[in-house]
């Protein structure tokens, strides 16, 4: 299918023509032609900065933007249905998930086209169909047990996360070039649903992932302004929350808010991608080895600085601070394990609420009441904790960049867990599922990125295991083959064999390469139709 320089390479299944209408495709082409060159320039700038980091450059707060950090300015109006965000649930856009998340009792559902989603053609287009059906309240689902799922009278506010700036989509080309995944996801959703949402007294709301600085935020701001003008929306109608999930983004929190000030409502502490970003950006700094993933908690000094700095920045400028993900998946089979894990979730949420966060993320509906109870206690009759900040609490760039973890170790159990998570997640991702329950945790691309990047980091620098052995590539490969065999014996599923082989091949590319690849999803994407 090709028209006016727009070429659709994905298969056109029933209902797809409504999403990929000629007017919608024309809008995508306008976005591409207006902003693709700037996107490419920003991606090139990322690569140049990475070269500097590889050569020993240590970033910090930017001198030329000191006036923004010291300025007395506020973000724009926050819509009524985004003022209380005490619990947010996240997940992909498959039909059952959309219904369950909107019905979960959370205040916000972040429908994810990014890390919790395999970006297959069917997932992306059918995800758009599901969201429009949900907005129109015509969505339903019948399970294998004939259970019927429908929306409750009261549902969560819908917020959509498009893909990051680094990803392109091979299924839609404009003038011979693949369209940016983020522009595709954003463009189709806002084009079809902005008016629908406004008619229902809500709006087109977004989460923006993986920004590495104010210039990347400004690009989104210009995309929003362009779209508002093109679609006849009042300036500032489109609202966004920015995930601070890169170390470079953390050093420019205020600049990012300022760049988006007419459209932004808050920042989110995207803890898992943040840890991955530290490994990736400082991949050539041998002194910055992190220990087992389980030991890099929100209580270690640099993660505490990141979280408290985010609250301070948001509340100083009238934005909301949203806490990180509780990834635990409740188990109904083992009450003792369940009770211990729920206690840890409660402790995590109590720390966030005590730090002043205005809400938090969970990955499972059963965790909504746990998190809500904590934030209810702190909020009282208020919708959030906005305005709670102290001018005396000043953070330095050095606080964010000191990655020492007191008592941290690299263990064989940690290595094997990273291998298991990588293989199990990639197998599922290749099967079309981007959010996977693994060992009682909800894993997505961000946690898989940590797992495979740590393997690379530990091998690259020959990290010492807690038992004294040096972690070499042959030793890790031996462990990987053993863990692969263990999964095969556990599953005994012929249908999964080819995907497991594909997962092992991707792990080989992203963990055993001489240079750490930027994203495993860009490599794995080549195996998707």
N, C-alpha and C positions, 0 to 999 in steps of 0.2 A: 504494500500500500504506500503510495507516494503522491504528495501534492504540495506545490509551492515550496519545494526544497525540503519538505519534511518526509522522512521515510520511516515507516513502522515495520520493523523486521520480526516482531513477535507475532505468534499465531493469534488470529482473531476468533476467539471463542464466543459463545452466546453471551450477550450483555456487554461485551467489551466496547462495542461501537458507541454506547452511551457515554462511557468514560473517555474514549478516544475520538470524540466528535471532531469534525473539521474545525469548528470554532475553538475547541479546547486545544487542538494541535497548533492552530495559528497562534494562540496565546503562548504556548510553550516555545514556539519559534521566536516570538518577540522577546521573551526572556533570554533565550540563548543568544540571540544576535546583540542584545543590549549589554549582556554581562559576561559572556564566556571569555572574552579576551582578558578582562580583569581577573576572573577566576584563575586563568592559567598563569597570569603574572604573579598572583599570590602564591600559587603552588610552586612556581619557580623560586620565589623569595624564601619559601620554607626550605627548599633544597640548599640554597646558598647559606642560610643561617645554620642548617645542619652541618655543612662543611666547616663553618667557623667553630661550632660546638665540638666537632670531632678533633679540631686542632687545639682544643683547650680553652676556648672562649667561655667565660662564665657570665651569664646574663644577669640583669638586675632591674630595678625600677628605671624607667626611661627618663633621662634628664629633660628632654624636650617636652614632656607632658606633665611636668611637675605642677603647672598651673591647674590642670584638670584634677590632679590628686588633692590639691590644696583648695580647690574651689568650693563655693557654697551653692551648689545646684541640686536640683531634684529631678527625678524621672517623671514622665507624664502620668496622666490619670490611670488608675488601676480599675478595671471593670468590676462591677459588683460581684460577679460569680467567680472572680479570681482573688477576692480579698481574704477568703478563708480556705487555706490549702493544707490544713493540719495533717491530712494523710492523703498521699497520692499512690495509686497503683499503676504499674507499668506492664506492658506486654505487647505481643504482636497483634496484627489486625485480622487474624482468622475469625470466622463468624462466631464461634462459641466463646472465644476469649473476649471479643468485644462485648457480648451480652453479659458475661459473668463479671467483667471488670466494671462496666457501667452500673451493674447491680450490686457491687461489692460493699457499698457503704462508705467508700473513699470519697473525698471531695472532688478529686481530679483523677481522670484516667488518661495516661499518656499512651496513645496509640502509636506504636513504634514501627517505622519503616527502616530503622537503622540497626543497632546492635542486637536487638531481639528478633530480627527478621532475616531470613535468607532471601536475598533480592532476586528471586526467580521471577520471571515474567508473570506467572499466574499469581504468585503471592502479592506482587505490587498492584496489578490491575484489580484483582478480586478484593484486595484490601481497600482500595478506593471505593469499590462498589459497596462493601460492607459498611464503611463509615457513612456514606451517603444514606444507606438504608437505615442506619442507626439514628442519624439526625432526623430523618423522616418518620422514625418510630415504626418502620415496617419490617424490621429485622426479626427473624426467628431462626431456630435451629432445632433439629430433631436428632438426638443421639442414637447410638447403636442399640441402646436399651429402650428406645422409643420415648425417652423423656423429652419433653418439649421445653425449650428455653425461649423466654420472651423478656422484654424490658419491663422493669418495675415502673411505677408512676414517677418516682423520684430516682434520678440517675446522676452519676458523676459528671462534672464538666469535662468536655472533651478537648484534649490538647494533642497535637500531632507532632511527632519528631521525624523530619525528613532526613535523608542521608547527609553525611558530611561533605564538605567542599572537595575532598580528595577523590570521591568516587564518581565515575561516569556510568551511564547505562547504555549497553550495546544494542538495546532493542529499539531505540528511537534515535535517529540521526537527523541533524539539521544542517543543510548545505554540506553533507558528507562527513560531518563530525558527530561523535556521540554526545548526547546531551548530558549535562551534569545531573547526577542522581538527585541531588537536593532540589534543583530547579524543577525536575520532573515531579517529584513527590509534592513539593509545595505548590507548584503551578496547577496540577490537576485538582488538588484538594481545594485551594482557594477559589479557583475558577468555578467549580461546580457548587461549592457549598457556602461561600461568603454570604450571599443573600439569604439562603436557607437558615443559616445560623443566626443572622441578625433578626430575621422574622420570629425566631424562637427566643429572643432576648438574651442571646449569648453572642459569640463572635468567633472569627478565625484566629485561633490561638495556636502557638507553636513552641516547641523546644528546639533550640539550636545546638548541635553537637560539635565537639572537637575544635572549637575556635582557638587559634594560637595567637591572637592579638587583635588590636582595635581596628586595623585595616580590614580584616576578615569580617568583623562585626559590621563595619561601615558598608561593606558590600551587601550584606543582608538587609541593612537599613534602606539602602537604595533600591533593592529588589522590592521591599515592602512598599516604599513610596511610589515606585513605578506601577506596581500592581494596583494600589489604591486608586491612582489616577486613571489607569486603564479600565478598572471595573466600576468606577463611579462611587468609590467608598471615601468617606471622610478621612482626612489625614490622621493617622494614629489609631485607626480602627483595628488594624492587625497588631496583635500583641505577642511578645515572645519572652520566654525564659531561657537564659543562656546557661548551658552546662559548663561549669569550670572544671574541665577534665584533662587539661594539659598544663604542664608546669609553666609554659610561656604565657598561657592565658591567665594563670594565677598571678603572674607578675604584672598583668594589665587589667585587673578586675575593674577598676574605676574607669579606665579608658574605654573598656568594652561597654560598660553601662552608658557612658557619655555618648559614644558613637551611636547607640541605639535609643537614646533617651526618650524620644517621642513614641517608641514602640515597645520598650522593654518594661517588664514588670518584676523581674527578679533574676537571681542567680541560683544555681543548684550545685551542690558539692558532689560531682560525679567521681566518687572515690576510686573506683576500679580502673577506669581509663586514666585517671590521674597517676596512679602507680605505674601503669604501663608507659605513660608518657615520660616519666622520670627515667625508666630503664632505657627507653629508646633514645631520648634526647642526649643522655649522658653515656651512651653506649661505649664511647672510647675513653671514658674516665674510669680507670681501673680501681680508683679509691671509692667508687660509688656503688659497690655491689650490695644488693639488698638480700636479706635472708629469706627463708621460706615465706611464701605468700601469707600463710596464716598468722605469721608473726608481725606483719606490717599492718597493725591495727590503727584505728583512729585515735588511740591514746599515745602513740609514739610522738616525739616532739614535733617533727616536721609536718605530720598530719594534723596535729592539734593546731599548729600555727596556720595551716591552710584553712581549716574549718572556722576558727575564730576570726581570722582576717576577713573571710567571706561575709560573716555576719556583720562585722563592723562596717565594711564597705557598703553593703546593701542598706542597712538601717540609717547610715549617715545620709544617703541620697534618696531615701523614700522607696526603696525596692524591697522585695521579699527575699529572704534567705531560706532555701529548701535543702533539707539534709539528704543524706545518702541512702543507698539501698540496703534494706534488710533482705538478704538473699535466701534465708532459710526456708525450706519447704517442710511444713508440718508433717509429722509421721503419725498415723493412727495405729501403727503396728507396734511401736515401742514407746510406751508412755514415759518411761524414764528419760530416754534420749530427747523426747519431745519437750518434757518439762525443763530440762537443762537448756535446751536451745531457746525456748521461749523466754527464759530468764535472761539469756544473753541479749536477745532482741530488745527486751524491756530495758536492760541496762544501757544499751546503745542509744535507744530513743530518749531515755532520761538524760543522758549526757548531751544530746543534741538540743533538747528542750531547755536544759539548764544553760547552754551556751547562747540561747536566744534565737534559735531557728524558728521559722514560722510554719514549718511542716516537714514531712519526711516521706521517703519512698518505701514501699513494700512490694514484694513480688508475688504474694499469694493472698487471696481473700481472707484466709483464716488469721492473717497477721494484722488486718485492718483494725479489729477491736483492741488488740494489744497496743498498737501505736497510738490509736485515738485516745485511749484512756490516759496515756502519759501526757499528751498535748492538751487534753481537756483540763487536766489538773493545773497545768502551767498557764493556760490561757484565761481560765475563769470565764467571764462573759464577753471577752474580747475575741475578735476574729483572728488575731495574729499578735506577734510581739514586736511589730514595727516601731521604730523609734528608740528601741533599747540598744544604746551604744554608749561607749565612754570615750571622750576625746583623749583621755589619758592612756588608753590602751593602743599603743603604736606598734605596728609590726614592721620589721626590717626585711629586706630581701634575703638577708642571710638566714633568717629564721625559716624561710621557705626552702632554702637551698642546702640546709644541713641535713643530709639524709641518713645520718647514723641512727641505728636501731639498737638501743642498749640491750645487751644479752642476746642479740640476734644470731642465729645459726642456720647453716644449710645442712639439711638432713637427708638421708636416703629416702625416708618416707615423703619428704617434701618433693624430691625429684620425681619419685614414682607417682605422686598425686598430680603433679603438673603434666606428666605424660598421659595419665589416665584421662584427665580433663581435656587435654588437647585432642586425643584420639576420639573419645566419645562425643565431644562437641562437634568436631569436624565431620564425623560420620553422620550425625544428625543434621548438620548444616547442609551437607550434600544431598540429604534426603528431603530438604525443604523446610526444616524446623530450626529456627534460630535462637530459641530460648529452651533450654534443656535442663531437666532435673537430673543432677549427677551427685551421688553421695549426699543426699539431703540438702543440696544447695541448688538454687536456680542459676545456671551458668549461661552467659551470653557471650558475644564476641569480645567484650571488654575483658572478662575474666580469662577467656581462652588466650587473649593477647598477652596477659601477664604470664600465664603458664608457659607459653612457648618462648616468650622473650627472656624469662628467667633461665630457661634451659640454655639458650644461646649465651647469655651473660655469664653464667657459671662455667660453661665449657670454655668460652673464649678466654677467660682469665684464670682457668684452673682453680676454681674455688675449692677450699678445703672442706670436706664433709665433717660433721661433728665427730665421726669416728676416726678422723685423721687421714682418710684416703683423699687423693686429689681427683677432682671430677674432670675426667677426660672425655673426649668425643667417643672413643671406643666403649668406655664404661657406660655412658648414657645410651649409646645405641644398643648395647646389650640389654640394658634395663627396658628400653623401648620395645625391643622384640619380645621380651618376657611379658610385658604388660599387654602387648597386642595379642599374644597367645592366650593370656588370661581372659581377656575380653571375649575372644572367639570361643573358648571353652564355656564361658558363662552364658553366652548368647545362643550358640549353636544355631545360628540363623543364616541359611545359605543366601538369602536376599541381601544381607548386610555385608557379605564378604567383599564384593567389589567396592563398596563405599569405604569399608575399613582399609582396603588396599589404597584407595585414593586418599584417605585421611593420613595414612602413614607416609605416603609420598609428599603430601603437603607439609606435614611435620618436618620431613627431611629438608624441604626447601626453606622453611621459615625458622628452623632452629639450628641446622647444621651448616648454613651458608657462612661464607667468610665475613660478609657484612650483614648486619641485621636488617631484614626487609622492613619497610615502614608499616605495612598492614598485611595480616594474613588473609583478610577478606578480598583484597585485590588479586591475590594469587589464586585463592580458592574459587573466585568468581569465574575464572577461565574454564572451570569444569562444569559450570551451569549452562543449561540451554537457554 
